[in-house]
Amino acid sequence: MMMFVACHDTAAEEPAFGPTPNDPAKVVGPDQCAKCHQAEVGQWMRTPHFATFDSLHRRPEAKQIADRLGLRSIKRNDMCVRCHYTQQDQGGRTRITAGISCESCHGAAADWIAVHADYGGENVTKDAESAEHRRQRLEQSIAHGMNNPHNVYLIAKQCYNCHTVPNESLVNVGGHVAGSEEFDFVAWSQGMVRHNFLRTGGSANAESTPAQTRVMFVVGVMTDLEYSLRATAVATEKAPFGVASAQRAVRMKRRLIEIQRLISDPRVKIALDGVATVELRANNSAALLAAAEKVGRAAFVFAEQADGNALAAIDPFLPRPNQYKN
């Protein structure tokens, strides 16, 4: 059984965790994305990810957190900016230009946007692009920094980088919640933030199939477990952040065990073996991070290989459409 043990190690350094900020000089902004993805950007503009640009700094609870941490401006502090805003270089100055935007999840686009938009020549349209050119285009775009949802684990990571709060003092001192406790990868990705117009050629915001949502659900649980372990590895004391992170890891491990009982999947077994004996305690960061790495690798492979049609046994666990985040 995993439990949180209060220990102290003054020599321990806080391991890297959380989103890696984009280089503002390489951010092109959502207006550039909208040139080809108008429907997707239109959907984004109806979400809290868009609205946070104008609303977050006005919320009383946000101001209270900033005051406790001694922050003068939410929009001028990396602790807040890295999860809540998009920074862009404008005339040599770094400015906040959007909330959580396209490049927050898909990566700063300056190095790959031209490749991504080239369908095989100046006059070749997307509909006329060959399958081989599309494959090469995606490979080159990814090689230049684009985070492409071809592997759903890579998208889940982007979500949990922020929805599992990556900073101990933000919670223990600032009073910020220790992650989105009710966060479910399927429910939150298939609700208002869904912008899947690619499958329909832009005509509709396509819903994922049952087979796809089954894979997403298992990947979400595995990724949640991975990032709960990473959060616990950051903790230095038995306080709200560390306790909540450890408790979340326990819940995700139990859920993954329940899933494994139904599907008996070798990749899930690898993840569970990786956390079988790890201790959730404050000075155990090396072991916790090693376990997190094993879970993450297993989640990536599961996302690549799993056949959702063979996972119907987990359907009772999946959120229903009326439970999606809207």
C-alpha atoms as one frame of an Amber mdcrd trajectory, in Angstrom:
protein
   0.000   0.000   0.000   1.323   3.437  -0.937   1.199   6.118   1.748   2.717
   9.539   2.262   5.483   9.685   4.877   6.728  13.013   6.184  10.513  13.157
   5.866  12.959  15.993   5.362  15.970  16.201   3.081  17.358  19.729   3.019
  19.877  18.797   0.345  17.229  17.613  -2.110  16.609  19.799  -5.132  13.114
  20.203  -6.548  12.941  18.094  -9.725  11.791  19.665 -12.966   8.036  19.294
 -13.350   5.305  21.105 -15.187   5.010  22.756 -18.588   8.120  23.956 -20.371
   7.429  27.561 -21.407   7.516  28.276 -25.125  10.174  30.621 -26.445   8.153
  33.849 -26.943  10.223  34.614 -30.046   8.897  31.430 -31.652   5.225  31.947
 -30.816   3.185  33.075 -33.835  -0.177  33.504 -32.075  -3.670  32.083 -32.709
  -4.410  34.504 -35.543  -1.816  32.702 -37.659  -3.378  29.336 -36.831  -6.835
  30.662 -37.751  -5.744  31.227 -41.348  -6.129  27.471 -41.904  -8.016  26.398
 -38.785 -10.856  28.895 -38.436 -13.329  26.367 -37.032 -10.853  25.115 -34.433
  -9.978  28.632 -33.305 -13.665  29.548 -33.226 -14.318  26.643 -30.878 -11.353
  27.644 -28.705 -12.804  31.137 -28.360 -15.819  29.643 -26.577 -13.733  27.988
 -23.858 -12.265  29.027 -20.480  -8.833  28.503 -22.078  -9.559  31.576 -24.196
 -11.435  33.545 -21.529  -8.677  33.335 -18.918  -6.780  36.117 -20.705  -9.389
  38.679 -19.632 -10.890  37.035 -16.565  -8.295  35.257 -14.417  -6.494  38.297
 -13.005  -9.859  39.772 -11.971 -10.959  36.789  -9.894 -10.815  37.441  -6.123
  -9.339  34.018  -5.362  -6.540  34.598  -7.893  -5.703  37.914  -6.262  -5.689
  36.268  -2.839  -3.236  33.614  -4.031  -1.000  36.301  -5.525  -1.084  38.301
  -2.294  -0.107  35.288  -0.187   2.836  34.631  -2.507   3.866  38.285  -2.621
   3.216  38.585  -6.367   2.435  42.027  -7.710   0.997  40.848 -11.032  -0.425
  37.496 -12.116   0.421  38.266 -15.733   4.031  39.119 -14.938   5.010  36.067
 -12.911   6.219  32.822 -14.441   4.500  30.757 -11.738   1.109  31.872 -13.105
   1.991  32.534 -16.731   3.312  29.098 -17.580  -0.109  27.467 -17.147  -2.586
  30.288 -17.706  -1.249  32.452 -20.555   0.610  32.615 -23.857   3.659  34.851
 -24.137   4.832  36.297 -27.454   7.697  38.511 -28.525   6.400  41.751 -30.003
   8.990  44.238 -31.165  11.621  42.848 -28.839   9.353  42.844 -25.786   7.715
  39.775 -24.263   3.989  40.300 -23.838   1.006  38.226 -22.735  -1.065  37.907
 -25.910  -3.587  35.154 -25.132  -4.799  32.725 -22.522  -4.172  29.008 -22.984
  -3.918  28.973 -26.758  -3.085  26.724 -29.723   0.649  26.833 -29.079   0.224
  26.107 -25.360  -0.642  22.563 -26.391   0.790  22.141 -29.892   4.093  23.945
 -29.343   5.530  27.286 -30.492   4.979  27.254 -34.253   7.591  29.503 -35.829
   9.864  26.580 -36.712   7.165  24.292 -38.116   4.195  26.305 -39.347   5.510
  26.611 -42.917   6.183  22.884 -43.145   2.809  22.105 -41.593   1.022  24.242
 -44.223   2.884  22.891 -47.275   0.792  20.202 -48.965   3.290  19.439 -51.704
   3.894  22.622 -53.627   2.623  26.146 -54.163  -0.604  25.164 -55.919  -1.291
  21.859 -54.165  -4.342  21.890 -51.921  -4.838  19.811 -48.806  -7.350  17.607
 -50.618  -4.802  16.886 -53.356  -1.928  16.050 -51.002  -0.537  12.545 -51.429
  -0.522  10.133 -48.502   3.272   9.913 -48.631   3.679  13.691 -48.577   1.282
  13.961 -45.636   3.326  11.388 -43.739   6.549  13.282 -44.445   4.927  16.632
 -43.615   3.784  15.407 -40.225   7.143  13.805 -39.471   8.989  17.003 -40.364
   6.560  19.182 -38.414   7.002  17.015 -35.319  10.791  17.050 -35.810  10.634
  20.867 -35.805   8.690  21.028 -32.539   5.008  20.476 -33.271   3.107  18.440
 -30.689   0.796  16.412 -32.910  -2.068  14.340 -31.454  -1.101  11.221 -33.412
  -0.343   9.681 -30.010  -2.983  10.580 -27.450  -0.514  10.229 -24.569   1.373
  13.271 -25.901  -1.841  15.284 -25.639  -2.648  13.906 -22.183   0.780  15.043
 -20.992  -0.016  18.601 -22.028  -3.191  18.512 -19.944  -1.641  17.004 -16.817
   1.367  19.314 -16.944  -0.968  21.992 -15.604  -3.994  20.158 -14.235  -1.601
  18.468 -11.837  -0.255  21.625 -10.190   3.553  21.607 -10.554   4.537  23.899
  -7.691   4.570  23.106  -3.965   4.628  26.668  -2.638   1.765  27.652  -4.941
  -0.413  25.242  -2.947   1.090  25.284   0.536   1.691  29.035   0.708  -0.613
  30.484  -1.929  -3.611  28.277  -1.209  -4.016  27.208  -4.838  -5.809  23.881
  -5.279  -3.431  20.920  -5.650  -4.546  20.099  -9.180  -7.953  19.713 -10.791
  -9.219  16.947  -8.536 -12.212  16.105 -10.740 -10.124  16.148 -13.938 -10.891
  13.237 -16.262  -9.055  13.121 -19.577 -12.038  11.874 -21.582 -14.655  14.096
 -19.961 -12.555  17.251 -20.197 -11.119  16.694 -23.682 -14.417  15.672 -25.282
 -16.473  18.565 -23.917 -16.187  22.229 -24.824 -12.457  22.119 -25.573 -12.919
  19.488 -28.308 -11.931  20.952 -31.686 -11.681  17.898 -33.914 -12.644  19.233
 -37.334  -9.919  17.347 -39.188 -11.849  14.067 -39.406 -14.793  15.724 -41.150
 -12.842  17.987 -43.476 -13.942  21.006 -41.446 -17.675  20.371 -41.673 -18.274
  19.291 -38.062 -16.592  19.017 -34.684 -16.259  15.244 -34.685 -16.816  13.201
 -31.552 -14.392  10.411 -30.782 -15.579   6.852 -31.379 -16.165   4.443 -28.483
 -12.939   2.641 -29.421 -10.998   5.906 -29.282 -12.477   7.019 -25.956 -11.613
   3.659 -24.376  -7.969   4.088 -25.292  -8.096   7.701 -24.132  -9.550   6.694
 -20.783  -6.839   4.149 -20.013  -4.120   6.529 -21.209  -5.645   9.268 -19.053
  -5.523   7.129 -15.919  -1.933   6.108 -16.620  -0.893   9.697 -17.281  -2.697
  10.901 -14.169  -0.776   8.306 -12.155   2.498   9.382 -13.766   1.975  13.054
 -12.980   0.697  12.377  -9.478   3.983  10.569  -8.861   5.912  13.508 -10.320
   4.021  15.901  -8.059   4.725  13.760  -5.013   8.407  13.761  -5.950   8.381
  17.563  -5.705   6.927  17.578  -2.183   9.315  18.407   0.659   6.917  18.269
   3.615   3.702  16.680   4.815   1.435  19.544   3.827  -1.547  20.009   1.460
   0.486  19.695  -1.750   2.316  16.505  -0.858  -0.657  14.835   0.814  -3.039
  15.608  -2.068  -0.509  14.449  -4.664   0.131  11.170  -2.847  -3.573  10.534
  -2.329  -4.195  11.155  -6.026  -1.452   8.667  -6.924  -3.102   6.063  -4.689
  -6.492   6.643  -6.352  -5.040   6.340  -9.847  -3.125   3.183  -8.977  -6.303
   1.594  -7.638  -8.226   2.620 -10.729  -5.538   1.184 -12.987  -5.657  -2.082
 -11.021  -9.432  -2.211 -11.610  -8.892  -1.619 -15.331  -6.231  -4.332 -15.485
  -8.549  -6.863 -13.878 -10.909  -6.347 -16.802  -8.516  -6.144 -19.750  -5.344
  -7.969 -18.594  -3.097  -5.856 -20.810   0.705  -6.383 -20.764   1.382  -2.654
 -21.173  -0.804  -1.792 -18.198   1.001  -4.508 -16.249   4.323  -2.786 -16.970
   2.928   0.458 -15.523   1.613  -1.283 -12.421   4.869  -3.174 -11.920   6.643
   0.178 -12.017   4.679   1.473  -9.015   4.262  -1.788  -7.119   6.769  -1.027
  -4.367   7.531   2.692  -4.637   7.093   4.649  -1.392   5.315   7.968  -1.399
   7.545  10.045   0.843   9.089  13.461   0.582  12.741  12.507   0.213  12.146
   9.722  -2.288  12.176  11.783  -5.477  14.576   9.560  -7.435  12.456   6.440
  -6.966   9.209   8.317  -7.587  10.514   9.861 -10.798  11.831   6.498 -11.981
   8.388   4.991 -11.378   6.760   7.916 -13.198   9.036   7.360 -16.199   8.022
   3.689 -16.381   4.348   4.585 -16.242   4.781   7.271 -18.892   6.614   4.951
 -21.279   3.924   2.316 -20.834   1.212   4.915 -21.525   2.946   6.006 -24.747
   3.190   2.415 -25.985  -0.415   1.678 -24.996  -1.579   4.749 -26.932   0.394
   3.593 -29.985  -0.688  -0.035 -29.977  -3.958  -0.593 -28.125  -7.071  -1.611
 -30.041  -9.994   0.176 -28.458 -12.429  -2.291 -29.995 -11.023  -4.910 -27.616
 -11.540  -2.757 -24.509 -15.330  -2.764 -24.217 -15.061  -4.297 -20.750 -14.097
  -0.898 -19.315 -17.157   0.897 -20.684 -18.798   1.128 -17.225 -15.834   3.278
 -16.107 -16.095   5.797 -18.956 -17.847   9.139 -18.425 -21.060   9.561 -20.405
 -21.518  12.493 -22.825 -23.769  14.268 -20.307 -20.805  14.226 -17.919 -18.442
  15.942 -20.343 -17.003  19.276 -19.248 -19.209  21.958 -20.811
